[in-house]
Amino acid sequence: MAPSASIRNASAMLAYDLMSYYQNNQSSTAVTAIGTLPAPLYWWEAGAVWGGMIDYWAYTNDTSYVHTVQQALLAQVGPDDDYMMPAYYPSLGNDDQAFWAIAALSAAEYGFPTPSGNSSTVWLDLAEAVFNTQQSRWDTSSCNGGLKWQIFTSNAGYDYKNSISNGGKSLRFFQIAARLAHYTGNETYVTWAEKTWDWMSAVGLIDQNYSVYDGTDDTLNCSKLDHTLWSYNPSMLLYGTAMLYNFTNGSQIWEKRTTGLLESCANTFFSPFSNATSIMYEPACEPTGTCDVDQLSFKAYTSRCMAKASMVAPYIAGSVSVLLTRSAEAAAQVCSGGASGTMCGQKWYVGGNDGNFGVGQELSALETVQALLLLLDGGVHAAQRYPLTSEDVHVSVASNPTSTFLIPPKTSAIGSATGTSSPSSESWRLRSNMNIPAQLILGLGTGLWLAR
């Protein structure tokens, strides 16, 4: 079986298990709950799941879940079509809203089907509406700018200005702005992306080594930082900087930032142990087993953003291919539990399933495995590999970057990590003596990239 077919089979198995957690589309489901996940999962994570399932559709051409995803995305738009659902106001943060917008934006970029009775631009309209609401909340009353974590003053955490909301504005928002710039050609979005990056840098949320810290407190005028490092913070920025690198036809500023963020991700969120080289993990909570339900999903967005960044900044694709292939190899070993025998655990470096199952764990494995289709030559149909733009916008992929970043060898020589955009050649097939679970071998096929 060809590697791409094997990866599709594995992705289908992972997507099926992920969707088994979703029950809120039954006839008895309350209108406000359609498209959401069961407690203790928060509203935002459902938006993240639908973003992953749009990617699954785009990469595999499997239409099994299209109607379900359409229904979910439109069920939660709120009365003003901006993903502000009154039922979730008590915990609604800028970052929560942004996860749904990013899913809608992916739908626009990949040409995800529009349900009958809706405008052909519905996905773009939703993303732009979220951008507009968040732009209006840019707060200059303290810290010279930034977005608060929470939207409403009555919510706990209102005084916290964190990276991920400013990544919904700068991680998120920054990413949304960068992607809207790329899609629409509107320079206003570039201006906001630059403004948000500059603010995060000035406050110290992004340091000189491209570490991205969690947040700060505007009651202290952002004079102190929470230095916790989460994988999805720099990776969210990475996709945005890669988009702007592409949009500006290879600007050295955005190239430098893209390279710096990739290096930061690789150095911080991979290789937990010397015998687990380049395997992804969440260092702030995973080794100690203290990740909460939110944090269990962060690796999903890291894989998603790294792979997508490689399409618009292809000079990083070789390094990303190494990191995600090794991580996917390891993830396969932990997808061997639960009632189905294929549910995924959390820790990918323990050599087997750790018994820690859930939506975040399943989404993380799915995003990492299916990302390899994007990185594999011929793994994804050409029309779905590169994000779409409006008809009057023409962006070409920049060539001849000045920056390089090398992933060190795993054991013996595995090929150079520069300048290549596909792990499909023999030099990129990472040898492994891993004992791949029988269930996944059935899904992946024999002799594929995981077990060559």
N, C-alpha and C positions, 0 to 999 in steps of 0.2 A: 504494500500500500504506500502511495506517495506520502511524503511528510505532511503536505497540506491537507490531504484527506484525513490522515490520522489526527491532526490537530483539530479539524472540524468535528470529528467524532467525539473527541474528548470534550470540546467546548459544548457540544450538544448535551452530553451527559451532565456537565456542570450546570448548564443553564436549566436543565430539567429539575435538578435537585434544588437550585436556587428558587425557581418558581414554585416548588412544592411548599415553600414557606408562605406564599401569598394566598390568602383566603378571602380578602375583602372585595370580591367582585361577585358575590352571590346575591340572589334575589332578596335575601333577608338583611343585606348589608345596609347600614344607614348611609344616606347620601353623602354626608360629610366624611365618611370613612372609606369610600371607594378610592382605590389607588394607594391606600396607606398600609402599613405593616402593623402587626400586633405589638402591644406593649411587651417589654419595656423599650422597644425601638421607637425612636422619635420620628416625627413627620419628615424631617429632611432626608433620612436614610432611604425612604421610599423613592424620593426623587433621584437619589444616587443610583438605586437599583435600576430604575427605568433608563437612566443614562447608559448603564452597562448593557442593558438589553437592546437598546438602539444600536450600540456598537456590535453586539452579537448578530443582529439582523444584517447590519452593513457588511460585516466580515464574512458571514457564512451564507447569506442569502436564504436563511431559514425563516419562513414567514409564519411559523406556528404561533408566535406570541404578538404579532403586529396589532391585532384588535385589542388585546389586553393592555398593551402599552399605550395605545391611542386613548382608550377609555380612561386609564389612570392619569395620564398627563392632562387631559381636559377636565377631569373631575375635580382637580385641586387648584384650578386657576383663580378662584375667588370671584367676588362680585365685580371687580374692576379689571379682570383679566391680567393680573400682575403677580400671581402666586402669593397672595396675601389672604389666606383663609381665616375668617373670623373665629372658627372653631379652634384654631391653633394659636391665636393671639397671645395666650398666657406664656408661651415659650418661644415665640417667633423671633428669630434672630436674622440679621442680614445674611449670614452664611447659610441659614436654613433655606431662605428664599432663593439664594443663589444656586443651590444644588438643583433645584427644579428648573431654573433658567438655563443652566448648563446642559441639562438633558434636552430641553427644547432647542437650544442652539445646535447641539449635535444632530437633532432631527433635521434642522434646516441645512446643515453642512453636508449631510449624507443623503438628502432627498428622501427622508422617511415619509411614507405615504400619509397623505392628509385625509382625514375622515370626510365622507360626503357631508355637504351642508356647511363646511367650514371654508374660510378663505384659503387660497393656495399659499398664502404667506403666514399662516397662523403660527407656525413654529418661530419664525423670525420675529413676528409681532410680539409674542410672549416674551422672548428674550430681551427685546428692546424696551418693553414696558418695565421689566424688572430693573434694567439699567437706569431708566429714567427715575424710578422711585428711589433707587439707592443714590443716584447722583444728587437728588434733592436733599438727602440726609447727610451729605458731607458736612462735617461739624467743625467749624473753625473757632468755636467758643473755648476750646482748650487744645493744647498740643499742636496748634497751627494747622489742624485738619484731621482727617481720618474718619473712619466709620466706627461707630459704637458696635459692640457685639450684638446687643439686643435692640429691637426697634422701638419698644414702648418703655416709657419711664417707669412704669409699675413693675417691670420684669427684673428679676435678679440678674445682675451682670450688666445692667445698663451702662455703668461707668467704665466698663472694660473695653478697650480698643484693641482688638486682636488681629493677628495676621490673617486668619482665614476669612474673616468678614471683609478685611481690606484686600483679600485675595478673591473675594466675591466682589471685591471692588479693586483689590490689588492682587490678591491671590485669585479670589473669585472675581471681584469687580475688575481687577486688573486683567484677569484672563478673559472675562466677558468683553471688556473694552477692546482688548487686542483681537479677539476673534470677530467681534462686530466690525472692527476696522478692516480686517482682512476680507470679510464677507461683503461689506457694503462699499468700501472705499472711502468712507467718511472720515476725514482727518480729525473731526471732533473727538472721535473715540481714541485716536492716537494721543491727542492732547491729554485726555483723562488718564490713559494708561501711564503716560510719562509723569503726570502729576502724582499719581498714586505711588508709583515706584519711588519718586523723589521723596515723598512724605515718609514712606516706610524706611528708606535709607537714612533720612535725617533724624528720625526718632530712634533708630538703632534696631528696628525689627529685622532689617537685613544688614549683616555686618560685612566687613571688608573681605571675608572669606566665603561670602554667600551662604553662611548659616542663616536660617530664617527662624526667628524666635516667636514664641506663641502669642505674646501680647503685652499690654501695658495698661496702666490705670490713669484715666484722665483727671481723676481727683488729685493726682500728684503731678499733673501737667506732663504726664508720660516721662517722668524723670527716672523711673525704675522699670525694669523689664522682667517678665517671666521668661527665663532662658530655656524653658522646656523645648525640645526639638521633636517635632512630629513629622513623619515622612511626607504627608500630603501638603505641607506648607511650601517647601521649595519646589516640589513637583508641579503644584498648581501654577506657580510662577514660571516654571520652566516651559510649560506649554505656551504661556502668554509671550515670553521673550522669544521663543522659537517662531511664533506667529509674526511677531514684529520684525524679526530678522528676515523672514520671508517677504513680508509686506514692503519692507524698505530695500529689497533687493540686496541683502547682505550687509546691512549697516554693521560696522565694526563694534559699535556700542552694544547693539543687541546680540551680536555674536559673542562678545566677551561675557555678557551676562548669561547667555545660554550655556556657554562652556563652564562658567563658574558654578552655576546652579547644578549642572550635571555632575561636576566633580564633587560638589557638596553632598548631593544625594548618594553618590557612589561611596564616598568615604564615611558617611554617617549611618546609612540605613541598609548596608549590605555587609556580609562577612561577620556574623556574630562570633564565630570561633575559627581557629586556624584550619580546621577540617571542614568548614562550611563556607568556603570561599565564594564570594559574590552572591550569596543567598540573602534575599530580602528579609528584614525583620523590623520590628518597632522597638528600638532600644529603650525608650522611656518607660515601657510597661511590660513588654513581652517576656523578657528573661525572668522577671519576677512574678509572672502570672497575674498581673494587676490591671490588665487592659479592661476598660469598660466596654459596653456594647457599641459605643461610637468608635472607639479606638481600634476595635477588632476589624473594622472595615477600611482603615486608612491605607493599607497596602494596595487595595484595589485602585485607588485614585493615583497612587504612585505609578503603578504599572500602566494604567490608562494614559496618563499624561506623558510619561516618558516615551511610550510607543508613538503616540500622536505627534509629539514634538519631532520625532525622527522623520516624519513625512514632510514636514515643512522646513526642517533644518537637517537635511540628510547627512551632513558630515558627522553627526553624532550617532547615526544609526548603527554603526559597527559596534561601538561601545555599549549602546543600549541593548543590542541583540545578545551580547555576551551576558549581561546582567540578568535580563529577563529569561533567557534560555536556561541558565543555571537555576534561577529561582523556580521556573516552571518544572524543571526536572525534580527539584526537591518537593514542590507542592504536590506533584503527582503521588508521592509516597504517603502523604497524609490524607489523601482522598480515598479512604478505604474503610470508613466506619459508618455508624448509624444504621437505621433499618434497611436502607438500600444497599449498604456495603460500599457506597461510593461518596458518602458525605465527607467533607473536608474539615480537617482540624486547623489549629492556629499556627503551631510552630513547625516550620518547614525544614528544620535542621535536626530533628530528633530521630530521623530514620524510620519513622512509622507514624501511625495516627495517635494523636495525644488525647483523643476523646472530647475535645473542646469544639463543639459544633455550633453553627448558627449562621444567620444571614451574612454577617460581615466576613466570616471565614470563607463561606461559599463564594461570595462576590469577589473576594480577593483572589481566590484561585482561578475563577472564571476570567477575570480581567487579565491575569498574568498569562494564562494559557492562550486565550484568544488573541492577545496582543501579538503573539508570534506569527499569526496569519498576516498581520499588517507588515511585519518586518520581513517576511519570507517572499522572495520574488515569485509572483504568480499565486500567492496565498489568498489575495483579495482581488476581486475584479477591479480593473484599473479605474473605473468610474467611481468606485467606493473607497479607493485608497487615499486619495487626496481630497481635502475638504473643498466643497463647492464654494463658489462666490456668485454674487449677482451677475447677470448677463453682461453688464457694462463694466465689470471689474476684471482686469487681467493682471495676474501676478505670476511671475516666473520664479522658479527655484534658483536661488543664488548659488554660484559656484566659486571654487577657489577660496575657501575660508582660510584665514591665517591661523586659527586656533586648532589645536588637537588635544585629545584626552585619551590616554591609553588605559585599558583595563589590564592589570597584570595577569600573567598566565595562571591557570588553575593548577596544572601539574606539569606535564610536558607541553611542548609547543602546540598551540591550538590555532595559530594564525594571527595575523596582525589585526588590531582593533581599530584601524583607521581607514577611512575612505570607502568602506564597503557598506552597502545598504541591505544586505541579505545574509542570513545565516544558512543559506541553502547549499552552498558549495561544500565540498568534502572538508575543507579546512575549518568550516564553521560547525560541523557536526560534532558536538562535544561528546567524547566517549564517556561512558558511565558504567560502572558495575553495580548500579543500584538495583535492588530487588523491587521492581515495579509491581504494585498490587495487580492481581489477576483481573480484577474488575476494570481497572483503567487500561490494561493491555487490550482487553476486549473492545473498549471504546476507542483506543488510540490506534490499534493495529500493531502488527509486529514489525520490528526492524525500523522503527521511526526514530525521530530526533531524541526521544527520551531514553531509548535503550539500545542505541547502536553499539 
